[in-house]
Amino acid sequence: MVFTIDLARCTGCHACRIACKDRANLPDDVDILRITAEEGGAYPTPTLRYRVSHCFHCEDAPCIPACPDGALARRPDGLVALEGALCTACGACLAACPFGAIVLTADGAIKCDGCADETAAGLPPTCVRACPLRALGFEAEERAVPRAGRVRDVGFPGHEARPRVRYWARPNRPGSA
């Protein structure tokens, strides 16, 4: 399974971030799903798009071998799980993650769990269900194809970890390939 994010559809409404925060019972100052604005172009044709980012449960997740305590492991369903009871909050996983997807709190590290309980029940993750414009998806990799008029966007770092995400963009946007 891979996450799909249609950059042309996302309006930066933050519904996914708020739903994630609510599901994970996170305090106001902690986010495990972030939305960043990317400005481009120039007058008279400036551009603005939003990039959703969280743990993409990378195929070659650098956080797993970086953890000296074995608190991070790949589950049979492919999701990268964090066992909070094993975490000593050393921060090694934070430095290893190319997406800044792990957050260190006073209680230890936290990260997106891919809504493992929901996906096991056949539901999409909370962030996907919360998106009013259907910019987010979670689907089998072979079915993760861009909508008409979109191409795969590769304008983000971290490809060496083989993230399980596909960003789709309009072909005339910077970073599209």
C-alpha positions in Angstrom: 0.0 0.0 0.0 1.1 3.6 -0.7 -0.1 7.0 0.2 -1.1 9.2 -2.7 -1.3 12.9 -2.5 -2.7 15.1 -5.3 -0.9 18.4 -4.9 -3.3 20.0 -7.4 -6.3 19.1 -5.3 -5.0 20.0 -1.8 -6.1 23.4 -0.7 -4.3 23.4 2.7 -7.5 23.2 4.7 -5.8 21.2 7.4 -8.8 18.8 7.8 -6.3 15.8 7.6 -4.0 17.3 10.2 -6.8 18.1 12.6 -8.3 14.6 12.2 -4.9 13.0 12.7 -4.3 15.1 15.8 -7.7 14.2 17.2 -7.3 10.5 16.5 -3.8 10.4 18.1 -5.0 12.6 21.0 -2.1 15.0 20.5 -1.6 18.2 22.4 -2.0 21.5 20.4 1.8 21.9 20.0 2.5 18.5 18.6 1.9 17.4 15.0 2.8 14.1 13.3 1.1 15.2 10.0 2.3 18.5 8.6 1.2 20.7 5.7 3.7 23.0 4.2 3.0 25.8 1.7 5.2 25.9 -1.4 5.2 29.2 -3.3 6.6 29.4 -6.8 6.3 31.3 -10.0 6.5 35.0 -10.3 4.2 37.9 -11.2 2.0 37.7 -13.2 1.6 33.9 -12.6 2.6 33.0 -9.0 1.8 29.5 -7.8 0.9 28.1 -4.4 0.5 24.5 -3.5 0.4 22.5 -0.3 2.4 19.4 0.6 1.1 16.9 3.2 3.9 15.0 5.0 3.9 12.4 7.7 5.5 9.0 8.1 5.5 7.3 4.7 6.5 3.9 6.2 9.5 3.8 3.8 10.7 0.5 2.2 14.2 1.3 3.4 13.2 3.1 6.6 16.5 4.6 8.0 14.8 5.1 11.4 14.6 1.3 12.1 18.4 0.6 12.1 19.0 4.0 13.8 17.1 3.0 16.9 19.5 1.5 19.4 16.6 0.2 21.5 14.7 -1.7 18.8 11.6 0.5 19.4 11.0 0.8 15.6 10.1 -2.3 13.5 8.3 -3.1 10.3 5.0 -4.8 10.9 3.8 -7.7 8.6 1.5 -5.3 6.8 4.5 -3.1 5.9 3.8 -0.2 8.3 6.7 1.0 10.4 5.6 0.7 14.1 7.0 2.4 17.2 6.8 0.5 20.4 6.6 3.3 23.0 7.5 1.1 25.9 10.9 0.4 24.3 11.7 4.0 23.4 14.3 5.8 25.6 13.8 9.1 23.7 17.5 9.2 22.6 16.5 11.0 19.3 18.5 8.8 17.0 15.4 8.1 14.9 14.7 11.8 14.5 18.1 12.4 12.9 17.7 9.4 10.6 14.2 10.2 9.2 14.4 12.3 6.0 10.9 13.5 6.4 11.0 14.8 10.0 8.1 12.4 10.7 9.1 11.4 14.2 8.4 13.8 17.1 10.1 13.7 20.5 7.9 14.6 23.4 8.4 14.5 27.2 7.0 11.0 27.1 9.2 9.7 24.3 9.0 9.5 20.5 5.7 9.4 18.5 5.0 9.0 14.9 2.2 8.2 12.4 1.1 4.6 12.9 -0.7 4.5 9.5 -3.9 4.0 11.4 -3.0 0.3 11.5 -6.1 -0.7 13.4 -8.3 1.1 10.9 -6.5 -0.3 7.8 -6.6 -3.8 9.3 -10.4 -3.3 9.4 -10.5 -2.4 5.7 -10.8 1.4 6.3 -8.5 4.0 4.8 -6.4 6.0 7.4 -8.1 8.8 9.2 -6.3 11.6 7.2 -7.5 10.1 4.0 -11.1 9.8 5.2 -11.0 13.4 6.5 -9.9 15.1 3.2 -12.9 16.9 1.8 -11.4 17.2 -1.7 -10.1 13.6 -1.9 -6.6 14.8 -2.4 -5.3 12.0 -0.2 -5.4 8.3 -0.9 -4.1 5.0 0.4 -4.1 2.2 -2.1 -2.3 -0.8 -3.5 0.9 0.4 -5.3 -0.1 -1.1 -8.6 -3.4 0.9 -8.5 -1.6 4.2 -7.5 -1.8 6.0 -10.8 -2.2 9.7 -11.3 -5.5 11.2 -12.3 -5.8 12.6 -15.8 -3.6 15.7 -16.3 -1.2 14.8 -13.4 2.4 13.5 -13.3 4.5 12.1 -10.5 6.1 14.9 -8.5 9.6 14.2 -7.3 10.4 17.7 -5.9 11.0 16.5 -2.4 14.0 14.9 -0.6 14.2 11.5 0.9 13.9 9.2 -2.2 16.8 7.1 -1.0 14.5 5.7 1.8 12.0 4.6 -0.9 9.0 6.3 0.8 5.6 4.7 0.2 4.1 7.9 -1.1 3.2 9.1 -4.6 2.7 12.9 -5.0 0.8 13.9 -8.1 1.2 17.3 -9.7 0.2 19.3 -12.8 2.9 18.9 -15.4 3.7 22.6 -15.6 4.6 22.8 -11.9 8.2 22.9 -10.7 9.5 19.6 -9.4 7.3 17.5 -11.7 8.8 14.7 -13.7 
